[in-house]
């Protein structure tokens, strides 16, 4: 009996010691419910970096400015529908009317040494178009397109709006009225022709070194300048 009790006591001590050692390791038994413990943090994928709130979003690319494309044919100065409704079957660049002036696609020439800005722009013309019937003395439509340097382009609208403009005398004392339009500057004068009393309109548009000049004599149009600007700049 004594030996058996001793063996039992020794076995019991071994179990107690083993349980004590297990408690000293500090390991907690897993939660059988599978719920995260209070010390669990948010999982981050290995190798990934959390986004920073201070990062600046990429800038939106800006649109490139339109590049002027000057046509070389007067029949291409506007779209076909506008041409049909505005120019129709009026003779184009009729040599019986334009006797000494080259028309169509032309080469710029050097202006005279004493030329004013009007003559400078006129000499820089690259396309000259005239729709006029020789039988109609007081009716006509004319469109010129020129390319000039930056200084001339900047000064031309101011020169047109100056009351001291060389041609102001026959315009009933009125200078051009200029305003911003379609990415450029439009200058216009509308009034009666001093000789015949018919409606006369001069419109000039300056943008990116390109000068569009439209003269209408008893020939009304519906936003012809807008159609020309769309054709040249898109």
VOGU-3710 file (C-alpha; in Angstrom, 3 decimals, decimal comma):
1> xxxxxxxxxx> 0,000/0,000/0,000  2,785/2,448/0,903  4,558/1,830/-2,392  1,373/2,243/-4,375  0,498/5,502/-2,619  4,025/6,811/-3,184  3,754/5,999/-6,868  0,414/7,753/-7,040  1,797/10,848/-5,301  4,788/10,991/-7,643
11> xxxxxxxxxx> 2,537/10,716/-10,692  0,332/13,463/-9,378  3,320/15,734/-8,785  4,522/15,103/-12,325  1,158/16,189/-13,733  1,059/19,318/-11,536  4,576/20,316/-12,563  3,731/19,773/-16,210  0,652/21,957/-15,930  2,662/24,656/-14,154
21> xxxxxxxxxx> 5,278/24,677/-16,887  2,603/24,974/-19,532  1,180/28,074/-17,835  4,616/29,750/-17,720  4,942/29,874/-21,518  2,400/32,758/-21,737  0,607/31,260/-24,776  -3,139/31,773/-24,802  -5,425/29,064/-25,960  -6,952/29,786/-29,346
31> xxxxxxxxxx> -10,464/31,283/-29,388  -12,681/28,476/-30,512  -15,211/30,922/-31,946  -12,657/32,179/-34,514  -13,340/35,855/-33,601  -10,360/38,257/-33,720  -8,916/39,344/-30,415  -8,545/42,976/-29,353  -4,893/43,020/-30,385  -5,520/41,960/-33,980
41> xxxxxxxxxx> -4,674/44,737/-36,476  -6,009/45,411/-39,995  -4,383/43,046/-42,425  -2,145/44,599/-45,062  -1,132/42,528/-48,108  2,511/41,612/-48,101  4,661/44,041/-50,111  1,889/46,646/-50,583  2,039/50,241/-49,364  -1,121/51,934/-48,081
51> xxxxxxxxxx> -2,113/54,945/-50,200  -1,093/58,329/-48,851  -3,784/60,992/-48,550  -1,234/63,691/-49,285  -0,574/62,431/-52,806  -1,577/64,913/-55,544  -3,831/63,452/-58,264  -2,414/63,534/-61,795  -3,108/66,758/-63,673  -5,685/66,701/-66,463
61> xxxxxxxxxx> -3,905/67,227/-69,803  -4,786/70,505/-71,494  -6,038/70,579/-75,075  -3,542/71,637/-77,705  -4,415/74,928/-79,441  -5,884/74,580/-82,906  -3,426/75,085/-85,762  -4,520/77,212/-88,708  -4,870/75,440/-92,037  -5,257/77,955/-94,854
71> xxxxxxxxxx> -6,932/76,510/-97,954  -5,333/77,056/-101,334  -8,603/77,115/-103,309  -11,372/79,673/-102,914  -14,027/76,986/-103,313  -12,614/75,382/-100,135  -12,790/78,503/-97,963  -15,998/77,196/-96,303  -17,875/73,905/-96,203  -19,806/72,890/-99,319
81> xxxxxxxxxx> -23,243/73,603/-97,851  -22,244/77,158/-96,854  -20,622/77,722/-100,221  -23,784/76,677/-102,067  -26,037/78,898/-99,940  -23,697/81,916/-99,775  -21,661/82,042/-102,998  -23,989/79,979/-105,167  -23,245/80,277/-108,862  -21,805/83,806/-108,714
91> xxxxxxxxxx> -18,685/83,945/-110,930  -15,482/83,383/-108,935  -12,371/85,439/-109,674  -13,725/86,504/-113,049  -10,745/87,912/-114,999  -13,029/90,465/-116,646  -13,393/92,141/-113,256  -10,034/91,335/-111,647  -7,883/92,523/-114,509  -4,659/93,563/-112,797
101> xxxxxxxxxx> -4,970/91,731/-109,472  -3,869/88,082/-109,070  -6,577/85,949/-107,477  -6,787/82,543/-105,865  -3,691/81,171/-104,165  -1,030/83,906/-104,304  2,457/84,500/-102,977  2,978/87,264/-100,389  4,923/90,269/-101,620  7,087/92,871/-99,932
111> xxxxxxxxxx> 5,106/95,983/-98,924  6,345/99,460/-99,871  8,741/101,088/-97,447  6,132/103,667/-96,395  3,212/101,212/-96,241  0,656/101,534/-93,455  -0,656/98,459/-91,652  -3,470/98,042/-94,170  -0,984/97,783/-97,032  1,268/95,470/-94,990
121> xxxxxxxxxx> -1,590/93,030/-94,413  -2,711/93,304/-98,035  0,774/92,409/-99,291  0,828/89,367/-96,990  -2,229/87,780/-98,613  -2,020/84,072/-99,431  -5,538/83,579/-100,749  -7,677/86,123/-102,602  -11,261/85,325/-103,502  -13,867/87,453/-105,251
131> xxxxxxxxxx> -17,401/86,515/-106,198  -18,839/89,149/-108,518  -20,769/89,329/-111,717  -19,473/92,021/-114,043  -23,093/92,903/-114,815  -23,712/93,781/-111,135  -21,845/96,994/-110,404  -22,909/97,301/-106,765  -22,882/93,648/-105,665  -19,946/91,516/-104,632
141> xxxxxxxxxx> -18,331/89,331/-101,972  -14,588/89,284/-101,319  -12,500/87,174/-98,905  -8,758/87,510/-98,361  -6,583/85,439/-96,010  -3,109/86,659/-95,032  -0,404/85,599/-92,599  1,506/88,280/-90,692  4,100/88,511/-87,930  3,086/88,748/-84,279
151> xxxxxxxxxx> 3,688/92,499/-84,035  1,467/93,249/-87,025  -1,240/90,896/-85,767  -1,258/92,593/-82,356  -1,346/96,130/-83,771  -3,797/95,675/-86,639  -7,098/95,671/-84,657  -6,043/98,819/-82,777  -5,147/100,477/-86,065  -8,544/99,594/-87,543
161> xxxxxxxxxx> -10,380/100,974/-84,508  -8,425/104,244/-84,565  -10,644/107,188/-85,619  -7,665/108,468/-87,602  -7,803/105,386/-89,859  -6,883/106,469/-93,427  -10,225/105,325/-94,866  -12,397/106,769/-92,094  -13,428/109,750/-94,208  -15,694/107,840/-96,566
171> xxxxxxxxxx> -17,096/105,625/-93,769  -19,298/108,434/-92,461  -16,711/109,158/-89,788  -17,036/105,702/-88,211  -14,090/103,495/-87,300  -14,137/99,723/-86,969  -15,801/98,259/-83,875  -13,591/95,504/-82,423  -14,406/92,707/-79,964  -13,097/89,312/-78,904
181> xxxxxxxxxx> -14,570/86,328/-80,729  -13,699/82,723/-81,566  -10,284/82,904/-79,938  -9,286/86,047/-81,808  -10,292/89,670/-82,439  -13,063/90,655/-84,835  -13,307/94,197/-86,195  -16,290/95,266/-88,284  -17,802/98,263/-89,969  -21,260/98,235/-91,535
191> xxxxxxxxxx> -22,831/101,166/-93,339  -24,160/102,491/-96,634  -21,927/102,695/-99,650  -21,247/106,436/-100,036  -21,714/106,338/-103,802  -24,669/104,008/-104,313  -26,243/103,826/-100,866  -26,202/100,002/-100,830  -25,174/98,119/-97,689  -21,429/97,804/-97,320
201> xxxxxxxxxx> -19,714/95,661/-94,652  -16,051/95,197/-93,865  -15,125/92,432/-91,390  -11,604/91,620/-90,230  -10,673/88,706/-87,990  -7,182/88,336/-86,476  -6,012/85,152/-84,746  -2,625/83,445/-84,372  -0,977/85,601/-87,030  -3,741/84,950/-89,572
211> xxxxxxxxxx> -5,864/87,824/-90,883  -9,199/87,089/-92,553  -10,757/90,039/-94,409  -14,342/89,861/-95,697  -15,932/92,642/-97,759  -19,613/92,506/-98,666  -21,328/94,885/-101,069  -25,072/94,342/-101,239  -24,390/90,668/-100,476  -25,826/89,667/-97,067
221> xxxxxxxxxx> -24,589/86,436/-95,465  -25,416/84,272/-92,453  -22,317/84,074/-90,194  -19,887/83,712/-93,081  -16,996/84,554/-90,745  -17,952/81,683/-88,453  -17,852/79,270/-91,387  -14,431/80,564/-92,485  -13,040/80,317/-88,942  -14,306/76,731/-88,655
231> xxxx> -12,686/75,840/-91,966  -9,296/77,343/-91,035  -9,063/76,390/-87,350  -11,467/73,470/-87,169
//
